[in-house]
Amino acid sequence: ATMVGGGVLSLPYAMSQCGLVLGTFTLILSAILSAWTLDMLIECARCTGRDTFELVGHAAFGEFCRKLTVSLVFLICWLTQIAYFVLLADLLAPTAELAAPWLQQGHSEETIRRGITTLAALLLAPMCFKANLSALRFLCFASVGSVIVVGIVVGIRAAEHVGKFHDVSVMLPSHDSVSVNMKVEITMWPEDWAKALYVFPMFGVSFLCHFNALPTHSELQRPTRQRMRRVLLLCLCFTSLLYFFVSVSGYLYAGACTCGNILLNFQRDDPLVAFGRGALGLVLMLNFPLICQPCRGALFRLLPAAVRSRGRTGGAASSSGMVSGPEGNMQVPGSDMGPLPEAAETGQTRLVLVEETMGPQSSTAGANPELSQGLRPPSPSSNRSPAQVHAYLREDTRGMMSQGTTLRPVDTFAPKDDTVQQSAAEPTRMQRYILTLVLLSSALLVSCVMQSILVVWSVLGSTVAFLIAFILPAAFWHQLCGPDATAFRRRAAQVLLVSTALLAIACTILTCLNLDAPPCPLPKAHPISASSERLLA
């Protein structure tokens, strides 16, 4: 669900600029490279014991890289919020005008779009301010389902008009729409190679899920390399087929006039397309808080307040007093258990340690320590560290998952690693409100001055996406796993690192040169319908 989202609407435009052959090749190449770098990240996590993108970066290059990865996660989430606001205006403005025609009386198209975007932000604000959005965790199915519905709608309309003259709607820079009567001519190769290079990051953005891959790996019941590779293969194959179908169908319908959002090419009064717009717009609204929450968390971890929060909780231990022995082994004060032997020496460690990250909002003082249905730690008191390690006797855990018996932890303590503590830091209620307000207002203001979704995707793809999807995973792997790998794998990682870095620089330059890109191209060779000619005056 991280991959499949609103970005699919821009793939037909990318296909139209690359041509059918180069576009298909670029789509497949992006999927293969994404699978490779995802496997690199998982290998890094397994060899270091770190289970987040942020902590793998710290293990590879230290604190600077940890802050860099947090900054990139913040940027990608913030830019995605801007993209969602732009897409909501594209999707909901035609639907609102179709439902309430009086909106067009005395109001420009730009005013209507900004009003709808502001209203959407006000409706989303209450959910964005919440600390926990577990109730929305099943929206991933709705997100994928809505994109499939849009793909079917685009495919149906494309099949109806293949090889025929038909009206294609095109949005002008003023956000007014005109109709172009045309018969689509498909090209195999790009007519402008600079434009093809400009849209290349859009293919990479479509497969971007690297910051969620490691938590997914940790949540598998048996997280072996083979099982995770099968999960990646299934996800990327399904996503690639969906992307190929939507991009080719959209290109077949609109041809050289394909917009950065393919739904802009359809008539506003088309009932089938209106249904697709409404379904996808609703899902984007519900998904917006799920983007805002990690963006707020990343921003907080970059602030000095997160360091102070770590200082208050980083050295705190639980009330029962689990401490480390002189050699680093765990021991329980007040018992005759003594220092516990390490697994590397005896193979019979008597404790099972389960680490869980919990925010202060989810804690309750005086909770019942008895557990049920697995290794679930009790809710810590409000003065404990957000990152907790819970210790259980191994003999008590045997058969627990199958029998559903209750389990009492021996003790709970805070890990010593300051990096883990800081990555688990959570803002206070006031800090959460202020950060959320800043994120929402800034994303809304920037989206109001954006002419096209193409600008957002190109900025996101050429900078942040290249770093997260290709450059940093290759660098992490080369640093952490490269010394023990074969010479061929090290050279391959070096080639990937250098080539994607050069490509990112070239794409960034082209993005800066096209910041005023219109939402849709308007070829002069095609006639414009008479009802729309006044809009060009």
C-alpha positions in Angstrom: 0.0 0.0 0.0 3.0 2.3 0.5 3.8 1.9 -3.2 0.3 2.0 -4.7 -1.2 5.5 -4.3 -1.8 8.8 -6.0 1.5 8.6 -7.9 0.0 6.1 -10.3 -2.0 9.0 -11.9 1.2 10.5 -13.3 2.6 7.3 -14.9 0.6 7.8 -18.2 2.3 11.2 -18.6 5.7 9.6 -17.9 4.9 6.9 -20.5 3.8 9.5 -23.1 7.1 11.4 -22.7 9.3 8.2 -22.9 7.5 6.4 -25.6 6.1 2.9 -25.3 9.4 1.0 -25.5 11.6 3.2 -23.3 8.7 3.8 -20.8 8.1 0.0 -20.4 11.9 -0.6 -20.0 12.2 2.2 -17.4 9.2 0.8 -15.5 10.7 -2.7 -15.3 14.2 -1.4 -14.5 12.8 0.7 -11.6 11.1 -2.4 -10.2 14.2 -4.5 -10.5 16.5 -1.9 -8.9 13.9 -1.3 -6.1 13.8 -5.1 -5.4 17.6 -5.1 -5.3 18.0 -2.2 -2.9 15.2 -3.5 -0.7 17.1 -6.8 -0.4 20.2 -4.8 0.5 18.4 -3.0 3.3 17.1 -6.3 4.7 20.6 -7.8 4.6 21.9 -4.8 6.5 19.2 -5.1 9.1 19.9 -8.8 9.6 23.7 -8.3 10.0 23.3 -5.3 12.5 20.2 -6.2 14.4 18.6 -2.8 13.5 15.0 -2.8 12.4 14.5 0.7 11.0 15.9 2.7 8.1 17.1 5.3 10.6 19.0 2.8 12.8 20.6 1.0 9.9 21.9 4.4 8.7 23.4 5.0 12.2 25.0 1.6 12.2 26.6 2.3 8.8 27.9 5.9 9.1 27.1 7.2 12.6 24.9 10.0 14.0 25.2 12.2 11.0 23.7 9.6 8.7 20.9 8.9 11.3 19.9 12.6 11.2 20.1 12.5 7.4 17.8 9.6 7.1 15.3 11.2 9.6 15.5 14.4 7.5 14.8 12.5 4.3 11.8 10.7 5.9 10.5 14.1 7.0 10.9 15.6 3.5 9.3 12.7 1.7 6.3 12.7 4.0 6.0 16.5 3.8 6.2 16.6 0.0 3.7 13.8 -0.1 1.3 15.9 1.9 1.7 18.7 -0.6 1.1 16.2 -3.4 -2.1 14.9 -1.7 -3.4 18.4 -1.4 -2.8 19.1 -5.1 -4.4 15.7 -6.0 -7.4 16.4 -3.8 -8.0 19.7 -5.7 -7.7 17.9 -9.0 -10.0 15.1 -7.9 -12.6 16.9 -5.9 -13.0 20.2 -7.7 -14.7 18.6 -10.8 -16.8 16.4 -8.6 -17.9 19.4 -6.5 -18.7 21.5 -9.6 -20.7 18.5 -11.0 -22.7 18.2 -7.8 -23.1 22.0 -7.2 -23.1 23.9 -10.5 -23.7 27.2 -8.7 -20.0 27.1 -7.6 -18.9 28.2 -11.0 -21.0 31.4 -10.9 -18.8 34.3 -10.0 -15.9 32.1 -8.9 -12.7 31.3 -10.8 -11.4 27.8 -11.1 -8.4 28.7 -9.0 -10.6 30.0 -6.2 -12.7 26.8 -6.2 -9.7 24.6 -6.0 -8.2 26.6 -3.1 -11.5 26.6 -1.3 -11.9 22.8 -1.7 -8.3 22.2 -0.5 -8.7 24.4 2.5 -12.0 22.6 3.4 -10.3 19.2 3.1 -7.5 20.4 5.4 -10.0 21.5 8.0 -11.8 18.1 7.8 -8.5 16.2 8.1 -7.1 18.3 11.0 -8.9 16.4 13.9 -7.5 13.1 12.8 -4.0 14.5 12.1 -3.8 15.8 15.7 -4.3 12.4 17.2 -1.3 10.5 18.6 -2.6 7.0 17.6 -4.3 6.1 14.3 -4.5 2.3 14.7 -8.2 2.5 13.7 -7.1 3.4 10.2 -4.6 0.6 9.7 -6.9 -1.3 7.3 -7.0 1.6 4.9 -4.2 0.0 2.9 -6.7 -2.3 1.4 -9.0 0.6 0.4 -6.0 2.5 -1.1 -5.0 -0.4 -3.3 -8.7 -1.0 -4.2 -9.4 2.5 -5.2 -6.3 2.6 -7.5 -7.5 -0.6 -9.1 -10.9 1.0 -9.6 -9.3 4.0 -11.3 -7.2 1.7 -13.5 -10.3 -0.2 -14.6 -12.1 3.1 -15.4 -9.1 4.4 -17.4 -8.9 1.0 -19.2 -12.6 1.0 -20.2 -12.5 4.6 -21.6 -9.2 3.8 -23.5 -10.7 0.7 -25.0 -13.8 2.6 -26.2 -11.7 5.2 -28.1 -8.7 3.3 -29.5 -8.2 4.3 -33.1 -11.0 6.9 -33.1 -11.2 10.7 -33.0 -12.5 11.8 -29.6 -12.4 14.8 -27.3 -9.6 14.9 -24.7 -9.9 17.4 -21.9 -6.8 19.4 -21.2 -6.2 21.7 -18.2 -4.5 25.1 -18.9 -2.0 26.8 -16.5 -5.0 28.9 -15.2 -6.7 25.6 -14.3 -9.5 26.2 -16.8 -10.2 23.2 -19.1 -10.4 22.9 -22.8 -11.3 20.0 -25.1 -9.0 18.8 -27.9 -10.5 16.6 -30.6 -7.8 14.1 -31.6 -6.9 10.7 -32.7 -4.1 9.2 -30.6 -0.8 8.3 -32.3 1.5 6.1 -30.2 5.3 6.6 -30.3 7.8 4.0 -29.5 10.6 6.3 -28.5 10.8 9.8 -26.9 10.5 12.8 -29.1 12.4 14.9 -26.6 15.1 13.0 -24.6 15.4 15.7 -22.0 11.7 15.3 -21.2 12.2 11.6 -20.9 15.0 12.1 -18.4 12.8 14.6 -16.6 10.0 12.1 -16.0 12.3 9.2 -15.0 12.1 9.9 -11.3 8.3 9.4 -11.5 8.9 5.7 -12.1 11.3 5.5 -9.1 8.8 7.2 -6.8 6.1 4.7 -7.7 8.1 1.9 -6.1 9.3 3.8 -3.1 8.6 1.8 0.1 12.1 1.4 1.5 11.4 3.1 4.9 8.6 0.6 5.6 10.4 -2.5 4.4 12.3 -3.2 7.6 9.3 -2.9 9.9 7.5 -5.3 7.6 10.4 -7.7 7.7 10.2 -7.6 11.6 6.5 -8.3 11.6 6.7 -11.6 9.6 6.1 -14.7 11.7 9.2 -16.4 10.2 11.3 -13.6 8.8 13.7 -15.6 6.7 15.4 -14.2 3.6 13.5 -16.5 1.4 10.1 -15.5 2.8 10.9 -11.8 2.6 12.1 -12.2 -1.0 8.9 -13.9 -1.9 6.9 -11.1 -0.4 9.0 -8.5 -2.3 8.6 -10.5 -5.5 4.8 -10.7 -5.2 4.4 -7.1 -4.3 6.6 -5.7 -7.0 5.2 -8.0 -9.7 1.6 -7.0 -8.9 2.5 -3.4 -8.7 4.4 -3.4 -11.9 1.5 -5.0 -13.8 -0.9 -2.5 -12.3 1.4 0.4 -13.2 1.9 -0.9 -16.7 -1.8 -1.3 -17.3 -2.7 2.2 -16.1 0.2 3.9 -17.8 -0.5 2.3 -21.2 -4.2 2.7 -20.9 -3.9 6.4 -20.1 -1.4 6.9 -22.9 -3.8 5.2 -25.4 -6.6 7.5 -24.4 -4.8 10.9 -24.3 -1.7 10.4 -26.4 0.5 13.6 -26.7 -2.0 15.5 -24.5 -1.6 13.2 -21.5 -1.8 15.3 -18.3 0.3 14.9 -15.2 -2.9 13.6 -13.6 -4.6 11.3 -16.1 -8.0 11.9 -14.7 -7.8 15.6 -15.9 -8.0 14.3 -19.4 -11.6 13.0 -19.0 -14.7 15.1 -19.3 -16.0 16.4 -16.0 -19.5 15.2 -16.5 -18.4 11.6 -17.2 -20.3 9.6 -14.5 -17.8 6.6 -14.5 -14.8 8.9 -14.1 -16.6 11.0 -11.5 -17.1 7.8 -9.4 -13.4 7.0 -9.8 -12.4 10.6 -8.8 -14.6 10.5 -5.7 -13.4 7.1 -4.5 -9.8 7.9 -4.9 -10.2 11.4 -3.3 -12.0 9.9 -0.3 -9.2 7.3 0.2 -6.5 10.0 -0.1 -8.3 12.1 2.6 -8.3 9.1 4.9 -4.7 8.2 4.2 -3.5 11.8 4.8 -3.3 11.4 8.6 -1.2 8.3 8.1 1.3 10.4 6.2 1.1 13.3 8.7 2.0 11.1 11.7 5.4 9.8 10.6 6.2 13.3 9.2 5.5 14.8 12.7 7.6 12.1 14.4 10.5 12.7 12.1 10.4 16.4 12.6 10.2 16.0 16.3 13.3 13.8 16.3 15.2 16.5 14.5 14.4 19.1 17.1 16.4 19.7 20.4 13.3 18.8 22.3 13.8 15.2 21.3 17.3 15.2 22.7 16.1 16.6 26.0 13.3 14.0 26.1 16.0 11.3 25.6 18.0 12.8 28.4 15.1 12.5 30.8 14.2 8.9 29.9 17.4 7.4 28.4 18.9 6.2 31.7 15.7 5.4 33.5 15.2 1.8 34.7 12.0 0.2 35.8 10.9 0.1 39.4 11.9 -3.5 39.9 15.5 -2.7 39.2 16.9 -4.9 36.4 20.5 -4.0 35.9 23.6 -5.3 34.1 26.3 -7.3 35.8 30.0 -6.3 35.6 30.5 -8.2 32.4 27.3 -7.0 30.7 25.2 -10.1 31.6 21.7 -9.5 33.0 21.0 -10.3 36.6 18.0 -9.8 38.9 18.8 -7.9 42.2 17.5 -9.6 45.3 17.5 -13.1 43.9 19.9 -16.0 43.9 19.8 -16.3 40.2 23.1 -14.6 39.7 24.5 -13.4 36.5 22.9 -15.1 33.5 25.2 -16.9 31.1 25.4 -15.4 27.6 23.9 -17.4 24.7 27.2 -17.4 22.9 28.9 -19.2 25.8 26.4 -21.8 26.9 23.5 -21.7 24.5 21.1 -21.8 27.4 20.1 -18.2 28.1 17.4 -18.3 30.8 15.7 -15.0 29.8 13.8 -14.0 26.7 14.1 -10.2 26.1 11.3 -8.5 24.1 11.8 -4.8 23.2 8.8 -2.6 22.5 8.6 1.1 21.6 5.6 2.8 23.3 4.7 6.4 23.3 3.8 8.2 26.6 0.2 8.6 25.4 -0.3 4.9 25.3 0.9 4.3 28.9 -1.3 3.9 32.0 -0.1 3.9 35.5 -0.9 0.9 37.6 -1.7 -1.4 34.7 -2.2 -5.1 35.4 1.2 -6.8 34.7 -0.4 -10.1 33.7 -0.4 -10.7 29.9 -2.3 -12.8 27.5 -2.1 -13.9 23.9 1.7 -13.8 23.5 4.7 -11.7 24.5 2.8 -8.4 25.2 4.4 -6.2 27.8 2.3 -4.4 30.4 1.6 -0.7 29.9 4.4 1.2 31.5 3.9 4.0 33.9 4.0 7.5 32.5 7.5 8.2 33.8 9.2 5.4 32.0 11.2 5.5 28.8 9.2 5.1 25.6 11.6 2.2 24.6 11.2 -0.7 26.9 12.8 -4.2 27.1 10.7 -6.8 28.8 12.3 -9.9 30.3 10.6 -13.3 30.5 11.8 -16.7 31.7 12.4 -18.9 28.7 10.7 -22.0 30.3 7.5 -19.9 30.8 7.4 -18.9 27.1 7.6 -22.5 25.7 4.2 -23.4 24.2 2.7 -20.0 25.2 1.7 -19.0 21.7 -0.2 -22.2 21.0 -1.8 -22.5 24.4 -2.8 -18.9 24.9 -1.7 -18.9 28.5 -0.9 -15.7 30.6 2.7 -14.6 31.1 4.2 -12.4 33.7 7.5 -10.6 32.8 10.4 -11.0 35.2 11.3 -7.3 34.8 11.2 -4.3 32.5 14.1 -2.0 31.9 15.2 0.7 29.5 17.8 -0.1 26.9 21.1 1.7 27.2 21.5 2.6 23.6 20.9 6.4 23.3 20.2 6.0 19.6 17.3 3.6 20.2 16.0 5.9 22.9 16.1 9.0 20.6 14.4 7.1 17.8 11.6 6.2 20.2 11.1 9.7 21.5 7.5 11.0 21.3 6.4 14.7 21.6 4.1 15.9 24.4 0.5 16.8 23.7 1.3 20.5 23.2 4.3 19.7 21.0 2.2 17.4 18.9 -0.5 20.0 18.4 2.1 22.7 17.4 4.0 20.4 15.0 0.9 19.2 13.4 -0.4 22.7 12.8 2.9 23.8 11.3 3.0 20.8 8.9 -0.7 21.2 7.8 -0.5 24.9 7.2 2.9 24.8 5.4 1.8 22.0 3.1 -1.5 23.7 2.4 0.2 27.0 1.5 2.7 25.4 -0.8 0.1 23.3 -2.5 -1.9 26.5 -3.3 0.9 27.9 -5.4 1.7 24.6 -7.3 0.5 24.6 -10.9 0.9 20.9 -11.4 1.4 17.7 -9.6 4.3 17.0 -11.9 6.4 19.6 -10.1 5.9 17.8 -6.7 6.6 14.4 -8.1 9.7 15.5 -10.0 11.2 17.3 -6.9 10.4 14.4 -4.7 11.7 11.8 -7.2 14.9 13.5 -8.3 16.1 14.3 -4.7 14.6 12.4 -1.8 13.4 9.3 -3.7 16.8 8.7 -5.4 18.5 8.9 -2.0 16.1 6.6 -0.1 15.5 4.1 -2.9 18.9 3.7 -4.5 21.8 5.7 -3.2 21.6 5.2 0.6 20.7 1.5 0.5 23.7 0.8 -1.8 26.0 2.9 0.5 24.7 1.1 3.7 25.2 -2.3 2.2 28.7 -1.5 0.9 29.7 -0.3 4.4 28.1 -2.9 6.5 27.9 -6.1 4.3 30.4 -5.3 1.5 33.6 -6.4 3.4 32.2 -10.0 3.7 30.7 -10.1 0.2 32.2 -11.2 -3.1 34.1 -8.8 -5.3 31.4 -8.9 -7.9 28.7 -7.9 -5.5 30.8 -5.0 -4.2 31.5 -3.8 -7.7 27.8 -4.0 -8.6 26.9 -2.0 -5.6 29.5 0.6 -6.4 28.2 0.9 -10.0 24.6 1.3 -8.7 25.7 4.0 -6.2 27.7 6.1 -8.7 25.2 5.8 -11.6 22.1 6.7 -9.5 24.0 9.6 -7.9 24.9 11.0 -11.3 21.3 10.4 -12.5 19.9 12.2 -9.5 22.1 15.2 -10.2 20.9 15.4 -13.8 17.3 14.9 -12.9 17.5 17.6 -10.2 18.9 20.1 -12.7 16.0 19.3 -15.1 13.5 19.7 -12.3 14.9 23.1 -11.4 14.5 24.1 -15.1 10.9 22.9 -15.2 9.4 24.3 -12.0 6.8 26.1 -14.0 5.7 23.0 -15.9 1.9 23.2 -16.8 -0.4 20.5 -15.6 -1.0 19.3 -19.2 0.8 19.7 -22.6 -1.2 21.4 -25.3 -0.1 20.5 -28.8 -0.9 23.2 -31.4 -1.6 20.7 -34.1 -4.9 19.5 -32.7 -8.2 21.6 -33.0 -9.8 22.9 -29.9 -13.6 22.6 -29.6 -15.5 25.7 -30.2 -17.1 25.7 -26.7 -13.6 26.1 -25.2 -11.9 28.6 -27.5 -12.9 31.6 -25.3 -10.8 30.2 -22.5 -7.6 30.7 -24.6 -8.3 34.3 -25.4 
